[in-house]
Amino acid sequence: MKKEMNWPDGKQSAAMVTIELDNEYIWSAMNVDFKKPKCRSMGTYGLLRGLDRLLDSLDEHRIKATFFIPGIVAEVYPEKVSQVDEKGHEIALHGYAHENFAMLTPAEQETALKKGIAALKKVTGKTPFGFRLPEGNSTPETIGIINDAGFLYDSSLFDGDLPYQTRINGAPVPLIEIPIRWELQDFPYFAFNSRPAFPAGGSRVAIYGSVLENWLYELDAYYDMGLCYVIKFDPQTIGSPGRISLFNEVLANIAKKNIWAATGNEIAAHFRRQQSGRPES
């Protein structure tokens, strides 16, 4: 199969390991009942226990990840965001309070982006290059708002398996999209809350081995086809003593193949250079 994109240093494919530090805010944004202490504790487990395990694994496999972080997490847990930043991982934005952008007016979306950017910059001293929508949907104006906010890339949509140039009303804009997939995420498999029920109609968490098989089947296929594998984790769902082994296995398989493991910023910058015909720096 002819490769559709060339990766740096003769790599066969690319992989972007992404971590979302949603903490309790993914729950509180869903339902008022999820703001109660029991539900909040499910989220805070991610930063209290899971995060260190993920960081240790990333260090072991020498992989830099992209951390998508809501602005409010940087305000409430600045020491945790600093810990990630000091490890050399990319810090990208994930809304301000894990809002559902589909429920916000364009002006409210702009405000959420500005507050989120300011919160991350206050902790890291850097303006984030990347953005990912919190869980939920968006409005027809959202991509334009993200582009106008000056982000290099977005990683929210599901319409591809390679980076591409975003278009608004048919015209190209600077924003680059790095697409994702539902099956390459941990939350849909492992997040579970009994009262109130989440997911609605769901029973229990998925079988660990079956989920790992899914992730590795996809990794092999992306590798064979020279594509950009984007996988998404949250410390509250993958950072438990048993599930961290799945995370380790994914990283080990990325590290042993001829894969360019890169951050979103690196992938988007590489795509932009390819589009312009400029050589690698």
N, C-alpha and C positions, 0 to 999 in steps of 0.2 A: 504494500500500500504506500502510495506517495505521501510523504510528510507534507503537511500544510504549513508548517512553521519550523524554522530553524532555531534551536536553542543554543545557548552559549557553550563554548568549549566542547563541541561535539556531543552534547548530551542528547539522549534519545527522546526524552520527554521532560516535563516539568511537574513539580508538586508544590502546592502551597498549603502548608499546615496552618489552620486558623483556629484560634481559641477565642471564645466569647466569655468575658467576665460579666455575666448578667447578674450574678448573685441573687439577692431576693427580689430584684426589680422585675425580672421576667414574670414572676408570680403576681406581684402587686399590680402590674399593668393589665393582667388578665381579668381579675375579678376582685371585688372588694373583700370577699371572704378570704382570698389568698394573702391579704395584708396582715392576717392574724399570726401570732408568734409561732405556732406549729409549722405553718407553711413557710414563713420567713426563714425558719431554721433549715429547711431543705436547701434554700438558696445560699445561706451563709456558709454552709458546709464547704462550698466550692472554694472560697477564699481561705477559710480556716484550716482545711485539711487537704483538699484536692490540689490546690495550686502548686504547692511545693513539690508534690509528686510529679506533676507535669513538667515543671521547670527542671527537675533533676533528670528526667528522661530526655528532654530536649538537649540538655548538656551532654548526656552520655552519648547521644547519637550525632552530636555536633550539627544540629538543625536549628535554624532561626525561624521562629513562627511569627505570624501576624496576629496580634491580640486586638480584637474589636471590643471596645470598652465604652459603655454609656458614661456620659459626663458626670452624672451623679455619683457613680462609683469612684471616680477620681476625687470628688469632693469629700465623700464619706470615708474612703479607704485610700488616702493618698500614698501611704507607705507601701501598700500592695502594688499599686501602679508603678511607683518608683522602683520596686524590686524587679518588676518585669522589664522596665526600661533599662535598668542598670545591667541586666543580662544581655542586652543588645538586641532584643526582639523589637519588631515594629509595633508601635502603638497607633491604632486606627480608631475611628469613631463609630459608635453603635447607637446613635441617638443621644438624647440627654437623659431622659428618665425611662428609657425603653418604651417609648410611645409607639402606638399603632399609627403610622403616618397616614393611613387611609381615613382616620377619624379626625385629622387636623386640617385646618384651612391652609392655603399656601403661606400666609403670613405666620401662622403658628409653626409650620415646618421650618421656615427660615429662622425663627426664634430658637427652636430646638437645636438646629445646627450651630448657630452662633454661641449658644450657651454651652453646648457640648465641646466645641472647639476650644473655647476659652478655658473650660475646666481641665481638659487634657494638657493644654499649653502651660497652664499654671504649674502643673506637677512636673512635666517633662522638659519644659522650655522649648518645645518644638510644636509646630503646626502639623496636624496629621495629614498625610497624603491620601489616605483611603477612608472609605465609608462603607458600611453595610447596614441596610435597613434592619431595625428590630423585627421580631416575629410579628406578623400582621401583614397588611398590604400597603399599597401606596395609591396616590392619585395620579391623574394624567400629567400634573405639573411637577411631580416629584423629581424626575430625572433632570429636568431643567434647573430646578432649585439646587440640586446637588452639584451640577455643573457650574452654576453661577457662584456657588460658594467657594470655588477654586480647588476642589479635590482633583487629584490626578486620576483616581480610579474609583469605581464602585464595584462591590461584589455582592449583589443581591438577587440578580435575575437568573432564570433557569433555561435560557434559550440558546445555549451553546456549550462547548467543552474546550474552547480556545478563547483567549482575549479577543475583543473586537472594539472597533471605534463606534461610540454611541452616536446616534442620529436623533435629532429632534425635528419633526415635520419634514423628514427626508433629508435634512442637511446635516453633515457631520459637525460634531462639536468636540472640544478637547477631551472630554471625559471618556475614559476607557472602561469597558465592562469586563470583569473577570467572573464568568458565570459559576454557579454552584448547583448542587443537586440535593434533593431531599434524602436520598438513600445514603449519601455520604455525610451524614450528620448523626450525632449520638442522641440528641434530645428526643426525636420521634420514637426511638427504640427503647429508651431507658427511663424517661421522665414519667413518674407516676405519682398521683396523689389521690387518696381515697375519699377525702371529704373537704370540699366537693370533688366529685369525680373528675380526674384528668388523666388521660384524654377521655372525652365523653364516650361511653360505651366500651372503653378499654378494659382489659382484664388485669394482666400483670406485665412485667417487663419482658423483653424479648430474651431468647436463649443466647447467651454470650457468644458461643462458638459460631452460631449461624450468622450473627451480625458481623463478626470478624471475617467470615467467609465472603460475605457481601462486599465488604470494604476491600479485601485483597483481590477478589475477582475483578472488581472495577480497576484497581491499581494495575493489574496485569494488562487489562485491555487498553487502558490509557497509555501505558508504556509501549505496547505493541504498535499503537496507532500514532504515537508521537504527540499526544494531547497534553492538556494542562489539568492535572488532577487536583481538585480543591476539596479538602476534607475539613469538617467543622466539629469542634469539641467544646464542651463546657465543663470546667472542673467539678461542678456539682453532680454531673451525670457520669463522667468518665474517671473521676479522681478517687473513687473508692478503692479499697485494697484489692478487690478482685478485678474490677474493670480496668485498672491502670495497666494490667498486662495486655489488654487489647491495644491500648495506645502504644505501648512499647513495641508490640508486634508490627503495627503499621509503620512506625518510625524505622524499625530494623529493616523492613522490606524496602522502604524508600532508600535507605542508606546503602544497601548492598547492590542496588541496580544502578545503571548509568542514567540517573535521574538528576536533574537540576532542582534541588530543594531550595526554594527562594521565597522571599516575602512578597506581599502584594505590590509594594513599591518597586521592587526589583523587576518583577514580571511586567508590570505596566510600563516601566521605563524601557525595558528591552523591547516590548511590542512597539512603542513609539519610535525607537531607533530603527527597527525593522521597516516600519511604514515609511520613514523618511529616507531610508537608504543609507543612514549614517553607520559607520563601523562601530564595533564595540569599543568602549573606552577602557 
